[in-house]
Amino acid sequence: MAGKHEQLSRRERQIMDVIHAKGEATAAEVMEGMENAPSYSAVRALLAVMEKKGLLRHREDGPRYIFVPTLAREKASRSALKKVLHTFFEGSLANAVSALVDAKDGALAPDELKRLESIIKQARKS
């Protein structure tokens, strides 16, 4: 299922972001949360497609469908990050971190640097 989350269209990603942020959402709530949202019927159609793909499920609340993600945001994020590491950084976390630090011209804030040091220290322990 994680692979399905790696190949979302721009609109599907927007929808997932709205639903993950809210925890659950109706089509109207999804539409309200999207930037430059398509029509209501287009949102409903996208939600139906995403449900068929196994990305969402719904429950009925009277006449409304309330959509929830089938995969927690953290798991979907980890899956997407693994794909980025594989695609752009030869699977190397060190290469990715290096690229991110270089992109900031080495100007890491002291709290960011401290957090990275803590993460590395914890990784060495385990």
Order of alpha helices (4+ residues) and beta strands (2+ residues): alpha-alpha-alpha-alpha-beta-beta-alpha-alpha-alpha
